[in-house]
Each structure stands twice: as structure tokens, then as C-alpha cells.
């Protein structure tokens, strides 16, 4: 009867030019460590238990690598429960390493398997054996996978830049080892495209297991645009697909938006700086299309109010109100002015005449001079009483009914408003005042000329439009 020696993974054996068990070494020193298990039974006990799912092909490892390294004839035999392996269906196969594959393992394949390796050395035959316990379990039914995102998403990208696509899928309540998750670009795997890399893994949220995958595109190329890029997840329970499309970002809308914003900004700035000129040009253009205006019952465009001095010929305020102002507004631009001292009739009741004239005017021009403060130190004269009444009537209507609108004009220097009524101070704070300076002959200062030119434009801007028929009469 041939001897049996069962060898496990590790052996303990030291030798120097001796013939020991299975080894013989001559003229050289070798040290090898082994763990030796000697049994009188042909099939030793199984030190390892392996579980496999029912219906899945199974490989049982022989795990006798050191034996297969020996020079000699080797014969591999597998036993089940110490009997030759016999099974229904496809027969098992053994490879060159002694590992045995059981196709589509079933519950009947469960048992104690032993790998026996017969080795012939120097005319003697030895047998090495190792056992493994096989348990076959019913496969767990994996949960159905479902892609949450993307779902026919469209991502705007720029060609030549980097992009990352995310995929999120629900996988159930446990991590399934047989779950796989990958991407395709227009039906081809990402490995076929340069610059694409993908990664994925599980994570748990509130007891549910999800899979998350990222597709990194180092350089977006034209071939990736407008083609289906799919995120695919599958396990034995099924599969699901999410689709995302890459489209090149259309910057035309952005450019149009920026251009429109800039144009609006330019128009706003132009209107701010050239508002007066634009309004005057618009009025001039409008006169060519509107030949008639709806009458508003007013007879005059403006009522001119100023303090009448005792000597009209020597006073700058009177000269401006009675000569310069009518020359510019009436003779050159066709306005109709009511100037007290010029248009009132002798013998009229002063208060009634002033009230009627103010109510028939569209604007109230109040002329203020720096000389007025010196006059207020003297006793109140009749002209001052009339001026106070004009302003009282006109300002009351202007503040309560906003008609007529008030235009403050300062001539020859700053005006001390602290000596004026609160209503005038309020108008000054609310809308400001126009400033006019007399240009003396021989000076020709450009700044003063420009200032006065700007003054007349601003005054016309605050005045109402001139009807076309009246302007034609003036021309």
C-alpha cells in the first residue's frame, strides 16, 4: 500500500544534501519552510468553507502550488465526500493548476471536496491532499436599479474646455457586488476616446443605497456635441439608462444682451447730458407733423414777475424782463409773454388783473436779483406789494394744482433766499433756478457766452412747446 502524506499550504522542512520526504538536493544549501499535516485518512478534514450561489458557475481551488513546482509526474484527482466526483449535467473540468470548475452549481453539488495530487519522484509515488467545504446558497434577488439623473438633460459647453457629467442612480437597500455602472458616447465605450475618464461608487442616504458616477472630459471636442451620452447601470435585477446631450453654448443671446445694455447705457447717458437739446429738437420735429394743438384755454405761455424799480432805465432786472427776455422768447422763438408794466391796462383793479393774468398763463417766470435784498431794507413800496401778490397767487396755484409751473431765474449773482417766502425756498430746493449773467461789450468771455447760451436753452426747455402756426407768424 502506497503511503499517504497530506500537505497544507505551509511546510516546515530544513535540509542540506539529504534525501528527505519528497526533496533531494545535492551540492547546494536550501532552506524552505513548510507546515506538514499527516493523516491516515485518504480525505482530510476541510479547513475552509466556501459559499456559492445556486445556478452560478463555481471554481474550487486546489491550493497546492508548491506541489506543482516539483519536477516529476503529477496526477490530479478530485473527490467529493471521499468519492470520485460524479454529477448530473455538464461534467466538471480541471485546469493545469488543479483547480476544478463546477458549471452552474446546484444544491446537489454541496459537500466536502478534496484535491488529490499524486507525485512520482525517484520511483516512489506520494499523494498530497487538501479539502474544501462547498456550500451552495440561493441567490439574493437584487433590487431594481433606476437612474435618477440625467434624464434627457442638455448641458451647454464650450468646445476646447473641460466638462464633467454626473450620473445618480438608485440601487436598493444594499450594495450589490454584481452592479456595474459605465458611460457610452454615441454607442461606444469611453475607453475608445482619448481624454475621457470615469469613476463611480456607492453611497447611502437614509437607509437607501445609491450609485454615483462622474464622466470627466478633459477637452470637449466637436464629436461629443449633439450625440447621446449614456449613463448605464445594471445588475442581475435589470438595467436602466440615463441620457445627456452636449450642446455648444450659444453666446449670441449674451452678446445681444450686452450690446442692448450698452446701448441703453449710452442712450441714458446721452439723454442725461443732452436732454435739453434732445427735447428741443423733438419739439421742433413735432411741429412739422402736428399742425394744430388742442386748446387749453390759456392765452399766454408765461407770466413774467419781477420787482419794478423806481428807475426802469437803469435797473438790470427791468432791462432783462422788458427787453432781453421778450427779444429771445417772443421775437426769436414765438412765445407769448404777459409782462406786468407792459401788458396791463391803466386803471385796472390790480388784484383782479393779476389773478386773471396768472390763471391765463402756462408758466410763471419769477425773476430774482441780488439787488432785491437791499431793497427789502426800505419800507414796503407799492411795486413790492404787487410782486408779493403775484407770487402769492401764482405759487399757491403752482403748489396746489401744479399749474402754472414756476421757473425761477436768478440774474447778476447769487440770491439770498433766507429773505424770501418759504414757498420760493421750497421751489428752489425742489427744482433749482436758472442763472443769467449780463455780458458787457468788449469782454467776450467764452465761458459767459456759453453760460448764457445754455441759459436760454434751459429756459426754452422749461417753457411749453410753441404752436406751429404761431411760429410761422413770427418767422
C-alpha positions in Angstrom: 0.0 0.0 0.0 1.4 3.4 -1.0 2.0 5.9 1.8 -0.2 9.0 2.1 1.0 12.4 3.2 -1.3 15.4 3.2 0.3 18.7 2.8 -1.3 22.0 3.7 -0.2 25.5 2.5 2.9 25.7 4.6 5.5 23.1 5.3 8.5 23.2 7.7 11.5 21.4 6.3 15.2 22.1 6.5 17.7 20.0 4.7 21.3 20.1 3.5 22.4 17.5 0.9 19.9 14.9 2.3 17.1 12.9 1.0 14.1 13.9 3.0 10.5 13.1 2.1 9.9 14.5 -1.4 13.1 16.5 -1.8 16.7 15.8 -2.7 19.3 18.5 -3.1 22.9 17.9 -4.0 26.0 20.2 -3.6 23.8 23.2 -2.6 22.2 24.5 0.6 18.4 25.3 0.6 16.1 26.4 3.4 12.3 26.1 2.9 9.5 26.4 5.5 6.5 24.0 5.3 3.7 23.0 7.6 3.1 19.3 7.4 -0.2 17.6 8.2 -0.1 13.8 8.2 -3.4 11.9 8.2 -4.3 8.3 8.0 -7.5 9.2 6.1 -7.4 9.5 2.3 -9.6 12.7 2.5 -8.5 15.1 5.3 -10.9 17.5 7.0 -11.8 20.7 5.3 -10.1 23.8 6.8 -12.1 26.2 4.6 -15.7 26.7 3.8 -16.8 28.5 0.6 -20.4 29.5 -0.3 -21.6 29.9 -3.8 -25.0 31.0 -5.2 -27.3 28.5 -6.8 -27.0 28.4 -10.6 -23.7 30.2 -10.7 -20.6 28.5 -12.1 -18.1 27.8 -9.3 -14.3 27.3 -9.3 -12.8 25.2 -6.4 -9.1 26.0 -6.0 -6.7 23.1 -5.4 -4.3 25.4 -3.5 -1.2 23.1 -3.8 1.1 25.5 -5.7 4.3 24.1 -4.1 3.5 20.6 -5.2 3.0 21.7 -8.8 6.5 23.3 -8.7 8.2 19.9 -8.2 9.8 18.1 -11.1 8.0 14.9 -11.5 4.9 13.3 -12.9 1.8 14.7 -11.3 -1.8 13.4 -11.4 -4.8 15.4 -10.1 -7.9 13.8 -8.8 -10.9 15.4 -7.1 -13.1 13.6 -4.6 -16.5 14.6 -3.2 -17.2 13.2 0.2 -14.1 11.0 -0.5 -15.8 9.6 -3.6 -14.9 10.3 -7.2 -16.9 13.4 -8.4 -20.0 12.4 -10.3 -22.7 15.0 -11.1 -25.6 15.4 -13.4 -25.4 17.8 -16.3 -22.1 19.2 -17.6 -19.1 17.4 -16.1 -16.5 19.4 -14.1 -13.2 20.4 -15.6 -9.7 20.7 -14.1 -7.1 23.1 -15.3 -3.3 22.9 -15.2 -3.2 24.3 -11.7 -5.5 21.6 -10.4 -8.5 24.0 -9.9 -11.9 22.4 -10.7 -14.8 24.3 -12.2 -18.4 23.2 -11.5 -20.7 24.7 -14.2 -23.9 26.1 -12.8 -23.5 24.8 -9.3 -26.7 23.5 -7.7 -27.7 22.4 -4.2 -26.7 18.8 -5.0 -23.1 19.9 -5.5 -22.7 20.9 -1.8 -20.3 18.8 0.1 -16.7 18.2 1.1 -14.3 18.3 -1.9 -10.7 17.0 -1.8 -8.0 17.8 -4.3 -5.5 14.8 -4.5 -2.2 15.3 -6.3 -0.2 12.1 -7.0 3.5 12.9 -7.5 6.1 10.3 -8.7 9.7 11.0 -7.6 12.7 8.7 -7.8 10.5 5.7 -8.3 8.2 6.4 -5.4 4.7 7.9 -5.5 3.4 10.4 -3.0 -0.1 11.9 -2.6 -0.8 15.4 -1.4 -4.4 16.3 -0.5 -6.3 19.4 0.6 -10.1 19.6 1.3 -12.6 22.4 1.0 -16.2 22.6 2.1 -18.6 23.9 -0.5 -22.0 25.4 0.5 -24.5 26.4 -2.2 -27.0 29.2 -1.3 -30.0 30.6 -3.1 -29.1 33.8 -4.9 -30.4 37.1 -3.4 -32.8 38.9 -5.7 -31.1 42.2 -6.4 -33.1 45.4 -6.3 -34.2 47.1 -9.5 -31.8 49.9 -10.4 -33.1 53.3 -11.6 -31.3 56.3 -13.0 -32.4 59.4 -11.3 -30.4 61.9 -13.3 -29.7 62.6 -16.2 -33.0 62.2 -17.9 -32.6 63.6 -21.4 -30.6 66.5 -20.0 -28.9 69.1 -22.1 -25.6 70.6 -20.9 -24.2 73.7 -22.6 -20.5 73.5 -23.1 -17.7 75.3 -24.9 -15.5 73.4 -27.3 -12.0 73.0 -26.1 -12.8 73.3 -22.4 -13.1 70.8 -19.6 -16.5 69.3 -18.6 -17.9 66.9 -16.0 -21.1 64.9 -16.3 -22.8 63.5 -13.2 -25.0 60.4 -13.0 -27.0 59.4 -10.0 -28.9 56.0 -9.7 -30.9 54.2 -7.0 -29.7 50.6 -6.4 -31.9 49.4 -3.5 -31.1 48.8 0.2 -27.7 47.0 -0.1 -24.6 47.3 -2.2 -24.7 44.7 -4.9 -21.3 43.3 -5.9 -22.6 42.5 -9.3 -23.7 46.1 -10.0 -21.8 47.8 -12.8 -22.0 51.4 -13.9 -20.4 52.9 -17.0 -20.8 55.5 -19.8 -21.0 55.4 -23.6 -20.6 58.2 -26.1 -22.7 57.7 -29.2 -22.8 54.0 -28.6 -19.0 53.5 -28.0 -17.3 53.0 -24.7 -15.3 55.8 -23.1 -12.1 53.8 -23.4 -12.2 54.3 -27.1 -12.0 58.1 -26.8 -8.9 59.9 -25.7 -9.3 62.3 -22.7 -12.3 60.6 -21.2 -12.2 59.1 -17.7 -15.0 57.8 -15.5 -15.4 56.8 -11.8 -18.2 55.5 -9.7 -19.1 54.3 -6.3 -21.9 53.6 -3.8 -23.2 55.9 -1.0 -26.0 55.5 1.5 -28.7 58.1 2.3 -31.4 57.4 4.8 -31.0 53.7 4.5 -31.1 53.7 0.7 -28.1 52.8 -1.4 -27.3 55.0 -4.4 -24.6 54.8 -7.1 -22.9 57.9 -8.4 -20.7 58.2 -11.4 -18.7 61.0 -12.9 -17.6 61.3 -16.5 -14.7 63.7 -16.9 -14.0 65.2 -20.3 -10.6 66.9 -20.4 -11.2 68.6 -23.7 -14.7 68.9 -25.3 -14.5 68.1 -29.0 -17.0 68.6 -31.7 -17.6 64.9 -32.0 -19.1 64.9 -28.5 -21.7 67.5 -29.4 -25.4 66.6 -30.2 -24.8 62.8 -29.7 -26.3 60.7 -27.0 -24.0 60.3 -24.0 -25.5 57.5 -21.9 -25.0 56.5 -18.3 -25.8 52.8 -17.9 -26.2 50.9 -14.6 -27.0 47.2 -14.4 -27.2 44.3 -12.0 -28.8 40.9 -12.2 -32.1 42.5 -11.4 -32.1 44.7 -14.5 -30.7 47.8 -16.0 -31.5 51.5 -16.6 -30.1 54.2 -18.8 -29.8 58.0 -18.5 -29.1 60.2 -21.4 -27.4 63.6 -21.6 -26.7 65.8 -24.6 -23.8 68.3 -25.0 -24.6 71.4 -27.0 -22.3 74.3 -27.7 -23.2 77.4 -25.8 -24.8 80.0 -28.0 -23.3 83.3 -27.0 -25.3 85.3 -29.5 -28.0 86.0 -26.9 -25.4 87.0 -24.4 -23.8 89.3 -26.9 -27.1 90.8 -27.8 -27.9 91.3 -24.2 -24.6 93.0 -23.5 -25.0 95.2 -26.7 -28.5 96.1 -25.6 -27.3 97.0 -22.1 -24.5 99.1 -23.5 -26.8 100.8 -26.0 -29.3 101.5 -23.2 -26.5 102.9 -21.0 -25.2 105.1 -23.9 -28.7 106.4 -24.6 -29.3 107.1 -20.9 -26.0 108.9 -20.7 -26.7 110.8 -23.9 -30.2 111.8 -22.7 -28.7 112.9 -19.3 -26.1 115.1 -20.9 -28.1 116.2 -23.9 -31.6 116.1 -22.5 -32.3 119.8 -23.2 -31.1 119.6 -26.8 -33.0 116.4 -27.5 -36.2 117.8 -26.1 -35.9 121.0 -28.1 -35.1 119.0 -31.3 -38.1 116.8 -30.6 -40.4 119.8 -30.3 -39.0 121.2 -33.5 -39.5 118.0 -35.3 -43.0 117.6 -33.9 -44.1 120.9 -35.3 -43.8 119.6 -38.8 -46.4 116.8 -38.1 -48.8 118.4 -35.7 -50.2 121.5 -37.4 -52.8 122.1 -34.7 -52.8 121.7 -30.9 -55.7 121.1 -28.6 -56.5 124.4 -27.0 -56.1 124.5 -23.2 -57.8 127.9 -22.6 -54.6 129.7 -21.9 -53.7 133.0 -23.6 -50.1 133.3 -22.6 -47.1 131.0 -22.4 -45.7 132.7 -19.3 -46.3 135.4 -16.8 -43.2 137.4 -16.0 -43.0 138.5 -12.4 -40.2 140.9 -11.2 -39.7 143.8 -8.8 -40.2 147.1 -10.6 -37.6 149.6 -9.6 -38.2 153.4 -9.5 -35.9 154.0 -12.4 -36.6 151.3 -15.1 -34.0 152.6 -17.5 -31.1 152.0 -15.0 -32.2 148.7 -13.5 -30.7 145.4 -14.8 -33.7 143.4 -13.7 -36.2 145.6 -15.6 -33.9 145.6 -18.7 -33.8 141.8 -18.6 -37.6 141.4 -18.1 -38.8 144.1 -20.5 -36.1 143.9 -23.3 -33.8 140.9 -23.3 -36.4 138.3 -22.3 -39.1 139.3 -24.9 -36.4 139.6 -27.6 -35.3 136.0 -27.1 -38.6 134.3 -26.3 -41.2 136.3 -28.3 -39.3 137.7 -31.3 -37.0 134.7 -31.9 -39.0 131.7 -30.7 -42.6 132.7 -31.0 -43.6 132.7 -27.3 -46.4 134.9 -25.9 -45.5 136.6 -22.6 -47.5 138.6 -20.2 -45.2 141.2 -18.6 -46.7 143.4 -15.9 -45.8 147.0 -16.6 -46.0 146.3 -20.3 -49.2 144.4 -21.0 -51.5 145.6 -18.1 -54.0 148.3 -18.7 -54.0 151.6 -16.6 -56.9 151.9 -14.3 -57.5 148.1 -13.8 -58.1 146.7 -10.4 -54.6 145.5 -9.5 -55.5 142.3 -7.7 -58.2 141.2 -10.1 -56.0 141.9 -13.1 -53.0 140.0 -11.7 -55.2 137.0 -10.7 -56.8 136.8 -14.1 -53.5 137.1 -16.0 -51.7 134.4 -13.9 -54.6 132.0 -14.5 -54.3 132.5 -18.2 -50.6 131.7 -18.3 -48.9 128.2 -18.7 -45.8 129.2 -16.8 -44.8 131.7 -14.1 -41.3 133.1 -14.5 -40.1 134.8 -11.3 -37.1 136.9 -11.8 -34.9 137.4 -8.7 -31.9 139.7 -8.4 -29.2 140.0 -5.9 -30.2 143.7 -5.5 -33.6 142.7 -4.2 -32.2 142.2 -0.7 -31.1 145.8 -0.4 -34.5 147.0 -1.4 -36.1 145.0 1.4 -34.5 147.1 4.0 -36.5 150.0 2.9 -40.2 150.4 3.6 -42.5 148.2 1.5 -43.4 150.0 -1.7 -46.4 149.6 -3.9 -44.4 147.6 -6.5 -43.3 145.2 -3.8 -46.9 144.7 -2.8 -47.8 143.9 -6.3 -44.9 141.5 -6.6 -45.9 139.7 -3.4 -49.4 139.3 -4.6 -48.3 137.9 -8.0 -46.1 135.4 -6.3 -48.7 134.6 -3.7 -51.4 133.9 -6.4 -49.1 132.0 -8.8 -47.3 130.0 -6.2 -50.5 128.9 -4.5 -51.8 127.5 -7.8 -48.4 126.0 -8.6 -48.1 124.2 -5.3 -51.7 123.1 -5.0 -52.7 122.4 -8.7 -49.2 122.3 -10.3 -50.5 124.9 -12.8 -48.8 127.2 -13.7 -45.4 125.7 -13.4 -42.8 128.0 -11.8 -39.5 128.9 -13.4 -37.0 130.7 -11.1 -34.5 133.0 -12.8 -31.5 134.5 -11.0 -29.7 137.4 -12.6 -26.4 139.1 -11.7 -25.2 136.9 -8.9 -26.5 134.8 -6.0 -29.8 135.5 -4.3 -30.3 135.4 -0.6 -33.3 133.1 -0.2 -33.4 133.4 3.5 -35.2 136.8 3.0 -37.8 135.3 0.6 -41.0 133.5 1.3 -40.9 129.8 2.3 -42.8 128.9 -0.9 -39.9 130.3 -3.0 -37.3 128.5 -0.9 -39.3 125.2 -1.4 -39.4 125.7 -5.2 -35.6 126.5 -5.2 -34.9 123.3 -3.2 -37.1 121.2 -5.4 -36.2 122.2 -8.9 -33.4 124.8 -8.6 -33.1 128.0 -10.5 -31.7 129.2 -13.9 -28.8 131.7 -13.7 -28.2 134.6 -16.2 -25.3 137.0 -16.2 -25.1 140.1 -18.3 -22.3 140.1 -20.8 -20.7 143.5 -21.2 -19.5 144.8 -24.5 -15.8 144.3 -25.1 -15.4 141.4 -22.6 -16.4 138.4 -24.9 -15.6 135.9 -22.3 -16.3 132.4 -23.8 -17.4 131.0 -20.5 -20.0 133.7 -20.0 -21.2 133.4 -23.6 -21.5 129.7 -23.3 -23.3 130.0 -19.9 -25.9 132.4 -21.4 -26.4 130.2 -24.4 -27.0 127.3 -22.1 -29.4 129.5 -20.0 -31.6 130.2 -23.0 -31.8 126.5 -23.9 -32.7 125.6 -20.4 -35.4 128.3 -20.3 -36.9 127.1 -23.5 -36.8 123.6 -22.2 -38.9 124.6 -19.2 -41.3 126.6 -21.4 -44.2 124.9 -23.1 -43.9 124.0 -26.9 -44.7 126.7 -29.3 -47.6 126.1 -31.7 -46.5 125.8 -35.3 -48.9 128.4 -36.6 -47.6 131.0 -34.1 -44.0 130.2 -35.0 -44.8 130.7 -38.7 -46.3 134.1 -37.9 -43.1 135.1 -36.1 -41.0 133.9 -39.0 
